[in-house]
Amino acid sequence: MPEFPYSRLRRWPDVEAENLQAHDATDRLLVDRAVALAAERKIDGAQIAVIGDEYGAITLALTDAGFPGIRVHQDLATGRRALARNAEELGVEGFVSHELDGGLLADARLVLLQLPKALAELEEIADAVARCAAPDAVLVAGGRVKHMTLAQNEVIGRSFAVVQPQRAERKSRLIVASEPREAPERPPFPVTAMHDGLTIVAHGGAFAGPRLDIGTRVLLEVLGLGGDAGSSSPRAENGTAPRGPVAADGGSRTVLDLGCGTGALAVSYARAHSDARVIATDRSAAAVASARATVEANGVADRVEVTHDDAASEVADASVDVVLLNPPFHLGTSVHTGAATRLFEASARVLRPGGELFTVFNSSLGYRAELGRLVGPTEQLHRTPKFTVTRSIRRP
Ligand SMILES: C[S@@+](CC[C@H](N)C(=O)[O-])C[C@H]1O[C@@H](n2cnc3c(N)ncnc32)[C@H](O)[C@@H]1O
């Protein structure tokens, strides 16, 4: 059989660059091991589940190799779109996408996992596999050696009696886990925490977990939404609060929490402004599930809509009065800072002329000039050595 054309896979709509590929050595190791295990244990495609398949390499290569019916879960909206597009381009069909739930895992005998970065996310996944998959299920988890830690073995070991790290190959390593343990009565996630009257609910993969991120806290305070967000705050009266222009039709203000994580900004805003229509959106399914649960827990489900989307692509141009943004923070390559730039561009697109973007970022990042260029006049509302909060007014 000809080799699967991995090099034809694309990352789009995720950031693309010459040095970034849509597959890695771990994908190939997982695929090769899956083919061997499936033959050895007589496992068919419908008994295989794939979790964390970034751009579809694992699902598509296995489907192409004669395993129809594979179930796949991807956290990111961008990954889901890339998989769909790659499948169409390569003419591969016959797999089914799922959320991280019983539908993904019921009766699965082989679960392939690209290891997530966060241990909490791994813990939630390992528990779900042990809880929902077949009693003889094998979990094969893989990652780049430089990102792997012994703590990952320990976390997997809470859900599987046998955990066997394999020899590294091409700078990647697989961990094979078998003999699922009996799952505790309650899953370990989501978890809940209270912060001055605000309840935050978090799944394992959500940014900052059930904590209130320090940057988020600073933004809430500057907006007059800190502390008990339901009460009016002196800051809200002094001009820094995001009143925004009156909606064009004279109706209620539309506010967008862009990259909402667990939904702390959206929910705090909705609690303090009962007349506002709030949209909270994130590209991570774990964030979306967390934000929906946070919205419910704070009793604002009638005013906050939560969507799984990439850079608010489903929000109409010039339809929003206020954007609240704590962008992804990455040190390192220009490709990584591109993630924040995408959200600045999205803000410029969805804001009405005169609409306001409130952003918090690490003071070392100097985003102010970029915000000025992409969105409009940008003033600094607050600055500490660590964080800067700005307000940008969408230029007409
Ligand atoms: C620093 S966290 C902030 C989360 C939340 N707003 C808070 O303040 O706690 C950034 C969030 O942006 C999300 N994100 C990154 N790129 C995105 C994109 N292209 N579209 C939507 N969300 C994105 C991440 O998944 C993450 O939840």
The ligand as an ORCA input file, in Angstrom:
! r2SCAN-3c Opt
* xyz 0 1
  C      -5.032     34.134     28.043
  S      -6.445     33.121     27.761
  C      -7.728     34.181     28.399
  C      -8.983     33.441     28.797
  C     -10.064     34.275     29.455
  N     -10.522     35.367     28.610
  C      -9.572     34.840     30.765
  O      -9.362     36.053     30.812
  O      -9.391     34.068     31.723
  C      -6.621     33.240     26.001
  C      -7.756     32.402     25.431
  O      -7.819     32.681     24.022
  C      -8.176     31.487     23.362
  N      -7.776     31.636     21.937
  C      -6.524     31.639     21.420
  N      -6.569     31.800     20.081
  C      -7.885     31.886     19.752
  C      -8.586     32.040     18.524
  N      -7.935     32.120     17.352
  N      -9.936     32.105     18.542
  C     -10.604     32.016     19.719
  N     -10.002     31.844     20.921
  C      -8.660     31.789     20.932
  C      -7.461     30.401     24.125
  O      -8.051     29.120     23.906
  C      -7.610     30.890     25.572
  O      -8.753     30.358     26.181
*
